[in-house]
Amino acid sequence: MVKRLIAVLTFSVFILSIFTMSFAASSSKTIKIGVDLELSQAVAQYGQKELEGLKLAIDEINQKGGIGGKKIDLVIVDNKSDKTEALNVATKLAVREKVLAILGPATSGATKSAASAAMKYKVPIISPSATDDAVTVDERTGKTKAYVFRTCFNDSFQGNVMANFALKTLKAKNAAVVYEASSDYSKGLYKNFKSTFTKGGGKIIAEEAFSKGEQDFSSILTKIRDKKPDVIFAPVYYDEAGLIIKQARELGMNMPILGGDGFDDPKVVEKAGKKFANNVFFSAHYSSQDTDVKVQEFIKKFKAKYKTEPNAFAALGYDLGYFIADALKRANLKFDSIEKDRDRLRSALENTRNFVGVTGIVNINKYHNAEKSAVIIELKDGIQKFKQKLNP
């Protein structure tokens, strides 16, 4: 009798818990979204700016009533610019915090690491700036990672853009490449630049790798100088970019220096010095000199909130906020099961078409990549100048 009573009570508690969980999910006034960004250490400038843009967007969305009357609640965790920590953060957000989706990380290596947790726990993860081709596609099988997305262009496109710019606009016939040996971002851009540049008739006459944390590039730059390249392509992040520019110019190397979106930060000019920050070109996600009304409205709102002008990473963060909101509205969420709602959201993300953001119109393709345009920025005395826009 006692056993039967215990069994009945246990079953009743189980049913009640299911009801309570279901009721709590459906009656909650918020939608929990995780944020896994580089907010400290090596590449904090990217994550911090993306978070500023993201917060601005989410504040606007919540002020307008949120999603179906529910406010978006950001659960923000710093991955400390570390791949392992990015995975730990993603796991925590998916399992302990039970977020509906994860936004970030900012960099390719960290995103690929965090993506393994997204796939394991079947929670959508969306990076605003991870450009390595392998972020959304399994390198072993060639299959698209079902729960992994990005809202930026990828390295195949970015490397192609810079190679064609070197060939067609700068009329370069040979190039030297300086890249970080342990960086997925750096190696991915280098690979795609080399492929397009050589197919277009150009020649890579020097390829110099360096280790993470390197500060003195004079030795490898001297080797490059002796080979007299028409251009130098340096697919690196802002600290290394500024130092490479400065040290190259001090060695009398005045040829164009090209880079990717990692150059899009004020620290590049701080490290290089304004007098050396000339004849520098890089691909970017947007330009503050774009006269589009949407761009100018964003800049006005960002400056009003943060008292500074937004760079491309702030714009990417802002777009990410509205991108996830757009998918949430179309996902037909039931709030009956976190697993089911995550899958509903995944399906909505896959079907994103003609999303209009500050950084361009986004269409998500079968590889979960964003098909969108890129811009070329030129540095003149340390000041960014819009050079040209290129479409996919």
N, C-alpha and C positions, 0 to 999 in steps of 0.2 A: 504493500500500500504506500509506504513511504517512498519507495523507488518510483512508483507511478506518479505520485504527487510531485516529486522532484522533476520528473520528465516533463510533466504538464507545465510546471512553472518555468522550466528551462525553455521550452518551446514558446511559451507566452512571452517571455523576455526577448527571445529571438525575433518573434513577429513584431513586438513593440519597437525593438531597435531598428528593424527595417523600416517600419512606418515612420519612426522619429527621424531617421536619416533622410528618408525620401521627403518628408514634410519640411525638414530643415533646408534641404537643397532647393525645394520648390518655393519656399517662402523667404529665402535669404534675399536681402536687399542689395547684395553685392555679387559681382562676378570676379573671382580671384584669378589674376593673371601674374605669372612669375616673371621676374627680370633677372637675368644672369649676365652681368656686364663687368667689364674691366674698369673699376672705379678707383683703383690704386695701383701702384707699382709701374712697370715699364711702359705700358701703352694706355695709361689712364685717361689721357687727353681724348681718346676716341670714345670710350665708354661714358665719361662725364658729359661730353657734349651731346651724345645720343640720348642720355637720360634727361638732360635739360629739354631737348626737343620733345621727347616722349611725354614727359610730365606736362608740358604746355598743351599738347594735343589731348591727353586724357582729362585734364582739368576742363578744357573746352567741351569735350564730349559729355562729361558728367554734369556740367552746368546746363547743358541742353536736355538733360533727362536721362543720360546714360543709354543703356541698351534695354529697350522694353521696360523702362522704369527702374532698372537695376544699375547701380553705379559700378564702374570698374575699379577694383581695388588692386593696386600694384603691390606685389610682395617683392621687394628689392633686396638683392644679395650681391655683394662684391665678390667676383671670382679672382681678384688680385692679379690679373694678367697672367694667370697660370693655367695650363691645360688640365692638370689633374684636379685643381680646385674648381674649374669650370664644370667638370664631370660631377664632382661632389655636390656642387650647388644645384645642378640640374636634377640630380637624384633626390636631394632634399625637397626641392620644389614639387617634383612629381609625386613623391611618396608621402612625405610628412605634411606638406602644405596643401597637397591635392589641388594644385592649380589647374585651370582649364587649358592653358597654353603657357609656353615659355618664350620670352622675347630676349634676343641676344644669343650668344655673345657677339662682340664686335669683330673679333679677328678670326681668321680661318682655322688656325690650329685649335683654338679654344672651342670653336663651334663644332668642329669634327669630333672633338672629345665629348662634348656635352650631348652631341647627337646620338651617341650610343645609349645614353640614358633615355632619350626621347623615344628611340626605337624599342627599347626594352619595355618601357612602361606605357607605350602608345599614347604619348602626349605631344601635340604639335609644337615644334620649336621653329622660330623664325628669326633669322639674323638680318639686320639691316645693312651689314657691310662686309660680311665674309665672302670674299670673291673667288677663292680657290675652287676650281671645277669639281673637286671631289667632295665638297661639302654636302651636296645633295644627291650625289650618285656614288654607289658602291664601286670602288675601283676594281674589286675582284670579279664581280658579276656584271657590271655595267647597268645594273638596275637602279631605278630611282628609289631613294629612301622615302618610304611612305609618309613619315611624319616630319620630314625636314624640308624647310623652305627658306628662301631668301628674297629680299625686296630690292636688292642691288643688282647691277650687272655682274657677270662673272669674268674670270681672268682670260678666258678664250676671247671674249669680246674686247676687254680692256687691253690685253696684249696686242691684239689685232689692230686696235685703234692707234696705239702708239707706234707700232711698226709702220703702218701706212702713213702716219703723220711724218715719220722720219724719212720715208722713201719719197712721198709725193709732195709734201709741203716744204721740207727742209732739203730735199734732193740729196740725201745722204746715200753714199755708196758702201760705206763700211761703218761698223759700230763696235764699241766695246761694252761689255756688260759687267757690272759690279753687283753681287748679290750675297744675301746671308745664307750660308749653307744649311742652317737648321730651321729656317722659316718656310712653312708651307706657302705662305703668301708670296714671299720673294722668289722661291723656286718655280711656283706656278706661273707667275707673270713672266719670268725669264724664259721659261719653256715656250710659252705662246708667242712672245715677242720674237724669239729666235726663229721659230717655225715660219711665221708670216714674213719676217724680214728677208730670210734666205729664199723663200719661195718667190718673193717679189724682185729678186735679183741682187739683193744686198749681201754683204759678207760680214760675218762676225769674226773680227781679227784678234779679239782678246776677251777672255772669260775669267774673271777673278772673283773667288769666293772669300768670305771672311766669317769669323766666328761671332756668335751673339755677344753683345756688349763691347765690341771693338770700338776704340776711340781714335786710333791713329791709322789713317788710310794712305799715308804718304808713300809707303813702299809699293803697294799695288797700283797706286795712281801714277807713280813714276814709270812703272813697267808699261802702263797703258799709254802714257805720254810719248814714249819712245816709238810706239807703233802708229802714232798720228791718226787716230780715228776721226771720222767726221762728226760723230755724236757719241755720247756715253749714255747708256740706259742703266738706271739704278733703281730697281724695283724694291725699295726699302721703306721703313717707317721714318717718322719725322726726325728723330734724333740723329740717326745715321745720315739721312738726307742732307740735313744742315751741315754736318761735319764734312761730308764728301764734297759738297759744293764749295765750302770755304777752303778746304785743303787743295782741291783741284785748281781753284783760281789762284791760290798762293804759289802754285807750281807753274803758273803761266798758262794753264789749260783753259782757254776761253771758248772752246767749242760748246754747242748746245748740250745741256744735261737734261735728260728726260726721266720721268718717273710715273708712278701710278697714283692712285688716290691717297696713298700713304703720305704724299707730299702736302696734302691739304690741311695744314695746321700752322698757326703763327710761329710755333717753335722752329720751323724750318728756317725762317728768316732770322729769328733770334740767334740760332746757332751759326748760320752762315754769315750774317752781317748784311745790311742793306746794299752796300757797295758791291758785294759779290753775288747777290741774288738777282742776277740778270742772265738773259739767254737760257732761262730754265722753263721747261714746259712739262705739264703733267695732266693726266686724265682725271676728271672729277665728276661728281654726281650732279652738281648744279653750280650755277654762278650767281652771286648776289647782284651782278650787273644785268641779269635777265630781266627784261621789262614786263614779263608776264604778270598780270594782276595778282594771281595766286601767290607767286613768289614774293612780290613786294608787300603784300598783306602779311605774309608770314614773317618777313624781316621786321616789319613794324611792330607786330605783337611780341616777337622774341626780344627785341631791343627794349620794349616797354617793361618786360618782366625781368630780364637779366642784365640790362644796361650795357650790353655788348652786342656786336654784330654776329649773327650765326654763321658758322662754316658749314660745309657739306654734311658733316656728321650730325650736326644739330638738325639739319633739314631731313636727313635720313631717319633720325629718331622721331621727328614730328610725323613724317609720313607713316612710320611703323605704327604709331598710335591709331591713326585713322584707318590704316590697312586692316589691323586686327578688329577694329570696330565694325568695319564694312563686312568682314567675314562673319562676325558674331551676329549681325543683323540678318544675314542670309542663312545661317546655320540651322534655324528652326530648333533651337535648344529646348529640351523638355524639362531639364533639371530633375530627371528621375534617376539618372545614373551618371557618375562622372566619366566612366568608361565610354558610355554611349554618346555623351555630349562631346567628348574629345574627338570621337570619330566623326560626328556630325560636323564639327568645326573643321576637321581635316578635309572633309569633302568640300566644304564651302571655300576653303583656301585654294584647293585645286582648281576650282571653277571661277577664280577671280579673273575678270576680263574688264579692260578699259577703266581700271582704277586711276583716277586723276589725282596725282600728288604734286607736291612742290618740286620734287626731283624728276617729274615726268609722268607719262602715262604707263601704267604697269599692266602687263598681261603675264600670267603665270603659265609657263609651258609644261610639257609632259615631264620635264626633268626638275620641276619645281623651281626653275630659275625665272627671274623677272626679265622679260624682254622690254628694254627701254633704251633711251638715248644716253650718250655721254657727252661731256664738254671738254674742250682743251683749254687749260688755263696757262697763261704766261706770266712769269714774274719779271717785273721791270722795276729796278731799284727797290726790290722787296715788296712791291705792291702787285696784287693779283689783277690781271687784265684778261677779260674774256677774249679768247682767240677764235674758236669755232665750235660748232655743235655737230656731232655725228650720230646718225641713227643706226639701229641694228641692221 
